[in-house]
Amino acid sequence: MKVLYLLNFAGKAGTERYVETLVKYLSADGLVQPFFAYNEGGLLVERLEAMGVPCRRVEMRSRFDKQAARELAALCQEWDIDLIHCHYLREHYTALLAKKYNKKIRVVYTNHFVLANDFITRLSNRMMDKRQDQIIAVCTRGKEQLIANGWSGDRIQVIFNAVDLDAWAGGRADSTLRAELGLDEELLEQLTWMGISGIANVLCCIKMAKYYELTEHDVVATVLTDSAAMYQSRIAELNEMHGAYNAHEAAMDHALHMLGLKLDNMQELTYADRKRVHNLKYYTWVEQQARDVKDLNALWYDTKNTWDAVHAQAKDLDDLINEFNEATGLLKAL
């Protein structure tokens, strides 16, 4: 069987490693003859070419790029392709559209994520579903989400981690980011509490601690103002652009953006500086929430009826906190 592996970005992340491993193992017995097409080149192209895999660029400008679909169909005819295997929506849609111009080809889509699609994508999924041959979900929850996203359940097969363990040698299939970083389930769940804004707050705490030369005797508290759940669509976009995040990239980011944090982009504010920052609230208070400018000015000038009024509620707030802690048993568990 001639299989064309189709990727938007052929870099060095998790999906690229997955495709490279598929090529290596499934072509070893001669049953699969691999081919590769991509939109943006990278390390994977070099590695596959070194393995003797024919590679070709197909420019895919969007999900509904008919020109790309025609080029892909022609390429499949040139190479006599039986099956296209893709992993992200852009190349998935392109492959499905290519079937209009090449009736022979079949399409398998491996979905590596459990992500809800927006309304427009769900609608387009339903439109494209009639062209679909087979979808692989990496877990049962993934299949449920794919059905909710508009795909027909009778053409979705669950293969955990998208790997048939009996067909793979060694522990490659068991190697996950979670295992490589040694994260337990509880800590992994806690990491999802931090979204982009929350992570920024944590980074600011680290910079502040370095700036003021704090020690183990000091405590810096912050607020996790959002969670990772708010950014699932953004994660999907990044995965589509660069491939799935992996342990090596995480190690580099940790070294650069956590351990390597410096005191750049920091300023100890004067009165005028603080007022300049305060005035930025105009956009969130007046323009976005339709509050009066007087309310905004009161936060700066009328401290008695704003901030002081909040501080005066300290005892009431403490009582509510104690009531919450008692009800949840949080402090007893520490």
C-alpha positions in Angstrom: 0.0 0.0 0.0 1.3 3.5 -0.9 0.6 5.9 2.0 1.1 9.6 1.7 1.7 11.3 5.1 0.5 14.9 4.9 1.5 17.6 7.4 1.2 21.3 7.3 4.4 22.0 9.2 7.3 19.5 8.9 9.4 20.5 11.9 10.6 18.6 14.9 7.8 18.4 17.4 5.7 15.5 18.6 3.5 14.9 15.6 6.6 14.9 13.3 8.3 12.3 15.5 5.1 10.3 15.4 5.1 10.4 11.6 8.8 9.6 11.3 8.3 6.5 13.6 5.3 5.4 11.5 7.4 5.6 8.4 10.2 3.7 10.0 8.2 0.8 11.5 5.4 0.3 9.0 7.6 0.4 6.0 10.1 -2.1 7.5 8.1 -5.1 6.4 7.5 -3.8 3.0 3.7 -3.7 3.4 3.6 0.2 3.3 5.5 2.3 0.9 5.7 5.8 2.4 5.5 9.2 0.7 5.4 12.6 2.3 3.9 16.0 1.4 4.0 19.2 3.5 3.3 22.9 3.5 6.2 24.4 5.5 9.5 22.5 5.4 11.7 21.6 8.3 13.8 19.0 10.0 11.3 16.2 9.2 11.7 16.7 5.5 15.5 16.3 5.8 15.1 13.1 7.9 12.6 11.5 5.6 14.6 12.3 2.5 17.7 10.8 4.2 15.5 7.6 4.6 14.8 7.6 0.9 11.1 8.8 1.3 9.9 10.9 -1.7 8.9 14.4 -0.4 7.0 17.2 -2.1 5.8 20.6 -1.0 2.1 21.4 -1.5 1.1 24.9 -0.5 -2.0 24.8 1.7 -3.1 28.4 2.4 -6.3 27.5 4.3 -8.6 24.6 5.0 -10.7 25.2 1.9 -7.8 25.8 -0.5 -9.2 24.2 -3.7 -5.9 24.8 -5.6 -4.0 22.9 -2.9 -6.6 20.1 -3.2 -6.1 19.9 -7.0 -2.3 19.8 -6.6 -2.6 17.1 -3.9 -4.9 15.0 -6.1 -2.5 15.3 -9.0 0.4 14.4 -6.7 -1.5 11.3 -5.5 -2.1 10.3 -9.2 1.6 10.8 -10.0 2.7 8.6 -7.1 -0.3 6.2 -7.4 -1.2 6.9 -3.7 -3.8 4.6 -2.1 -4.1 6.4 1.3 -3.5 9.8 2.7 -2.8 10.0 6.5 -3.2 13.4 8.1 -3.3 14.8 11.6 -4.6 18.4 11.6 -7.7 20.0 10.2 -6.1 22.1 7.5 -4.4 19.1 5.7 -7.4 16.9 6.6 -9.8 19.2 4.8 -7.4 19.5 1.9 -7.2 15.7 1.6 -10.9 15.3 1.7 -11.4 18.0 -1.0 -8.7 16.2 -3.1 -11.0 13.2 -3.3 -13.2 15.2 -5.7 -10.3 15.2 -8.2 -9.0 11.8 -7.5 -11.6 9.1 -6.8 -9.0 6.5 -5.9 -7.5 8.0 -2.7 -8.8 7.3 0.8 -8.2 9.5 3.8 -7.4 8.6 7.4 -7.3 11.4 10.0 -5.6 10.8 13.4 -6.9 13.3 15.9 -4.5 13.7 18.8 -6.5 16.1 20.9 -9.7 16.4 22.9 -10.8 19.8 21.9 -14.2 21.3 21.2 -14.5 23.1 17.9 -16.3 26.4 17.4 -19.7 26.5 15.7 -18.4 27.3 12.2 -15.9 24.4 12.4 -18.5 22.0 13.6 -20.8 23.0 10.7 -18.0 22.5 8.2 -17.1 19.2 9.8 -20.6 18.0 9.1 -20.3 19.1 5.5 -17.0 17.3 5.0 -18.1 14.2 7.0 -19.6 12.5 3.9 -16.1 12.4 2.3 -14.4 10.9 5.3 -13.2 7.3 5.3 -11.7 6.7 8.7 -10.8 8.7 11.8 -8.6 7.5 14.6 -9.2 9.0 18.1 -6.5 8.6 20.8 -8.9 7.9 23.6 -12.6 7.2 24.2 -13.2 10.8 25.3 -11.5 11.9 22.1 -14.1 9.9 20.1 -16.9 11.5 22.0 -15.6 14.9 21.3 -15.1 14.2 17.6 -18.8 13.1 17.4 -19.7 16.3 19.2 -17.6 18.2 16.7 -19.7 16.9 13.9 -18.0 13.7 12.7 -19.9 10.4 12.3 -19.1 7.9 15.1 -19.4 4.8 12.9 -16.1 5.9 11.1 -14.2 6.7 14.3 -11.9 4.0 15.7 -10.3 4.4 19.2 -6.6 3.5 19.3 -5.1 4.7 22.6 -2.2 7.0 21.9 -3.0 6.3 18.2 -0.5 3.4 18.4 -1.2 -0.3 18.2 1.2 -1.5 21.0 1.5 -5.0 19.6 2.9 -3.6 16.4 5.6 -1.5 17.9 9.0 -2.5 19.4 10.4 -1.2 22.6 8.9 1.5 24.8 8.5 4.2 22.2 4.7 4.1 22.4 4.8 4.6 26.2 7.1 7.6 26.0 4.9 10.6 26.8 5.6 14.2 27.9 4.0 13.3 31.3 6.4 10.4 31.9 9.5 12.2 30.6 8.9 15.1 33.0 7.9 12.9 35.9 4.6 14.6 36.6 2.0 12.9 38.8 -1.7 13.2 38.1 -2.3 15.8 40.9 0.4 18.1 39.8 -0.6 17.8 36.1 -4.1 18.8 37.0 -2.8 21.8 39.0 -0.8 23.0 36.1 -4.0 23.5 34.1 -5.1 26.1 36.7 -2.7 28.5 34.9 -3.6 30.3 31.7 -1.6 32.9 29.9 -2.5 35.7 32.3 -1.9 33.4 35.3 1.5 32.4 34.0 2.4 36.0 33.4 1.5 36.7 37.1 3.8 33.9 38.3 6.7 35.1 36.1 6.2 38.6 37.5 6.5 37.2 41.0 9.8 35.6 40.1 11.1 38.8 38.6 9.9 40.7 41.7 11.7 38.3 44.0 14.9 38.7 42.1 14.6 42.5 42.0 14.1 42.8 45.7 16.6 40.0 46.5 14.0 38.0 48.5 15.0 34.8 50.3 13.4 31.7 51.6 12.1 33.8 54.5 9.8 35.9 52.2 6.5 35.0 50.6 5.1 36.4 47.4 1.4 35.7 46.6 -0.4 36.2 43.3 -3.7 35.4 41.7 -4.2 32.8 38.9 -6.5 35.1 36.9 -7.4 32.5 34.3 -6.9 28.8 33.5 -5.6 26.8 30.5 -9.2 25.8 29.7 -9.7 29.3 28.2 -6.9 28.7 25.6 -7.8 25.3 24.0 -8.4 26.9 20.6 -5.1 28.7 20.8 -3.3 25.5 21.7 -4.9 23.8 18.7 -3.7 26.6 16.4 -0.1 26.3 17.8 -0.2 22.6 17.4 -1.3 23.0 13.8 1.4 25.5 13.1 4.3 23.9 15.0 3.3 20.3 15.9 2.5 18.9 19.4 4.6 20.3 22.3 7.3 17.9 23.5 9.6 17.3 26.5 12.6 18.8 24.9 10.8 22.1 24.0 9.4 22.2 27.5 12.9 21.8 29.0 14.2 24.7 26.8 11.3 26.9 27.7 11.7 26.2 31.4 15.4 27.0 31.2 14.9 30.2 29.2 11.6 31.6 30.6 11.7 30.4 34.2 15.2 29.7 35.4 16.6 32.3 33.0 14.3 35.2 34.0 16.2 38.5 34.2 15.3 42.0 35.5 14.6 43.4 32.0 11.3 45.2 31.3 10.9 46.2 35.0 10.4 49.6 36.5 10.0 50.8 40.1 7.1 53.2 39.7 6.9 56.8 40.7 3.5 58.6 41.5 3.2 59.7 37.8 4.2 56.2 36.6 1.5 54.5 38.8 -1.1 57.0 37.6 -0.2 56.2 34.0 -0.8 52.5 34.6 -4.0 53.3 36.4 -5.3 55.2 33.4 -5.0 52.1 31.3 -8.1 50.9 33.1 -10.1 53.3 31.0 -10.3 50.6 28.3 -11.7 47.9 30.6 -13.9 50.2 32.7 -15.2 52.8 30.4 -15.0 51.3 26.9 -15.7 47.6 27.7 -18.0 47.9 30.8 -19.6 51.2 30.0 -18.7 52.6 33.4 -18.5 56.3 34.0 -15.2 58.1 34.0 -16.1 59.3 37.5 -16.0 55.7 38.7 -12.5 55.4 37.3 -11.3 58.6 38.9 -12.7 57.6 42.2 -10.4 54.6 42.3 -7.5 57.1 42.3 -8.7 60.1 44.2 -11.6 58.8 46.5 -9.7 56.1 48.4 -12.1 56.5 51.4 -15.1 55.2 49.5 -13.2 52.7 47.3 -10.0 51.0 48.6 -10.5 51.9 52.2 -14.0 50.6 52.1 -12.7 47.3 50.9 -10.1 47.2 53.7 -12.8 47.9 56.2 -14.4 44.6 55.2 -11.3 42.6 56.3 -13.0 41.0 59.3 -16.1 40.0 57.2 -13.8 38.6 54.5 -11.8 36.7 57.1 -15.0 35.2 58.5 -16.0 34.1 55.0 -12.6 32.6 54.4 -12.7 30.7 57.7 -16.2 29.4 56.9 -15.0 28.2 53.5 -11.9 26.5 54.9 -14.1 24.8 57.6 -16.6 23.6 55.1 -14.0 22.2 52.7 -11.6 20.8 55.3 -8.8 22.5 53.4 -6.6 23.6 56.3 -7.1 20.2 58.1 -5.7 18.4 55.2 -2.5 20.5 55.2 
